[in-house]
Amino acid sequence: MLRDSTDSRAALWRIAADQRGYFTAAQAQDAGYSYQAQRYHVRRGNWLVVDRALYRFREFSDLHDEGDEQLVCWSLWSKGRAVVSHDTALAAHDLGTANPSRIHLTVPRGFRKKSDEVIMHRADLADADVEDRIGYRVTTPLRALAEYAAEGDDQDVLDGAVAEALEQGIVTRRKLLHAAQMLGPRAELGVERALEAMS
């Protein structure tokens, strides 16, 4: 059944609105836009090309940049299967001074796509370990702290992030220690050191 062009636009707009105006070529096609129609909208300037097969409605480009638009793009790249995690999740939660040079994503064990621009961690995350944001998902502060501790990269960054999370009341010592124990001895040691640093 052919769709009216206004129906197609409304359908794609609903999808893009939950993704800060971003959408994939596949989503556009599902909404009723042929590849020829997609090229037309790009040429007319209605859609901005963000990356290969990734677009954004022009109207959204005027919105205030929240600073995490690239996380929306990576979520779309992964077809919604990736969760922002580790250092990147700490930065998304504004905890500590983590400033990763590459995006950290946790993907399911069977995930096959690759990119040199991201560091991928493979794990099947529980729903309780993930928060929904507009256009992407991120591990909770509790999980992000434990993940960072498990990597053992920079104890000073972990110390600061743990102190901030406790001061803000978004985690408790008991829950943090339990989350770290679930990720292994290295995570547990890092969290214990961070808690001792607060004493």
N, C-alpha and C positions, 0 to 999 in steps of 0.2 A: 504494500500500500504506500503510495506517495504521500509525503507530508507537505503541508503548507509551509512556506519558508518562515512565517511568523511562529508556527508551532515548533519548528526546528530551533529557531533562535531562543524561544522560551525554554525549551528543554535543555539546550546547552547552557543557557544563562543560569538555570537552577543548579546544574552541576558545577559550573565555574564559580558561582557565588560562594560555595562551601570550600573553595580552593583558592580564595583570594584572586579570582579572575583567571586563574590558569586552567588549562585543559589540554588533553592530548589529542592527537589526530584520531586515535581510535574512539575516544569519547565523542568527538565531533561527528564521526561517521555513525556511531550509534544514535546520535541525536538527529541524523538525517542529512548530514552534509557529505556529499561525494568528495573524493580527492580533488576533482576539478573545482567544485564549489569552495573547497578550502583554499586552493591556490588563488581563486578570485578574491576572497576576503583578505588574504595577505596582501595581494597587489593593491587593493583599494585602501589599505591601512586600517581596516576594521579590526584585524587581528595582528598582534605583534608576534614576531617569531622570537622565541626565547632560546630554543635549542631544536635539535632535530626532532620533528613530530611533537613539539611542545609549543603551545601558543598561550597568549593572554589577550583578553578583551582590552582594547585600547582604553576604554573608560576606566579600567582599574589602575592604569599606570599613573593616574593623578592622585591616587590615594596615598596617605602617609605610609612610608616604608617602616614596617615593624622591626626590621632587622633580621627576620627569620624567613624571608621569602624563599631563599635557596633551600630551606628545609622542606617547603611545600613542593618545590621542583623535584627534590630527591624522592619524596614520597610518591609522586606521580611516576617518576622513572621506575620505581620498584612496583608499580601497580598497587600501591597501598600496603605492600607486605613488609616494608622496612619500618623500623622504629628508631628514632633518634636516641642515641644512648651514650654512655661513658662520658668523656670530656665534653662532647657537644651537648649532652643533656644537662650537665652542670651549668654550662654557659646559658642554655635556654631557660633554666630555672634561676639564673643570676646568682649562683652560689659560688663563692670563692673567686679565684682569678684564672680559672682554666680558660685557655685561649688556643684551642687546637688548630693546627695548620690545615688539617683535613677533617672532613665530616666523619663522625663515627655513627654507624648504623648497625643495629642488630636485626638480622634476617633469619627466617626459618632455616632449618638445616638443609632442606632440599632446594633452596634458592640458588639459581644458576647464573644470573646476570653478574657482570663484573665491571668495575671502573677503577682506574688509577687515582681518581679524585676522592675516593672514600676509603675508609678502613671499615671492613665488614667483620662483624662478630656473629657467630652462628649460635643461636639458642632459640628454644621455643618458650616464649615469655608467657607468664600467666596474665590474665586480664587485670589482676590487682596490681601488677607491676607497670602498667601502662596508663598514661593520661591522654585524652584527646585534646588536640589544639585545632585551631581553624586551619585545615588543609594538611595536617600531619599528626603523627602520634609520637610521644616522647616517653621514655621511662620516667617513673615517679622519682622525686628527689631521693627517697630512701634507696631505691634500686640503683640510681645513678651514682650515689655515694659508694655503695658496695662494689659496683662495677669498677669505678675509678680505683678503689682500694685494691681490687683484685689485679689490676694492671700494674700497680706499684710504680707508677711513673714519677711522681713528685710528691713526697710526703708533705711538704709545706703547703702545696695547693690543697691537698686533702685536709690538712689541719684547719685551714681557713674555711673551707666549704663545710666541714662538719660543725665547726663553731657557729657559723652563720645559721645553718639549718636548725641547730639546737636553740640558739637565741631566738629565732623566729617561731619556734614551736612547731615546725613542720615535720620533725622526727623526734623520737625519744631515744635515749641511750639503749634501752632494752631492745627496741625494734631494730635499731641500727646494728647492734651486735649480732642479733639473730640473722638479719639479712646478710651480714658479712660471713657468718658461719656457713650459710647456705652456698656461698660462692668459694669457700675453701680457706686454707690456712693463711695464704698471702693476704686475702681480703680481711680476714679476722685480725691479723697482726697490724695491718695498716690502720684499721679503725681503732684498735686498742691504743696504738700510739697517738692517734689524733685525740682520743678522749683523755689520755694522760697529759697531753700538751695543754689541755684546758685547765688542769688542776693547779 
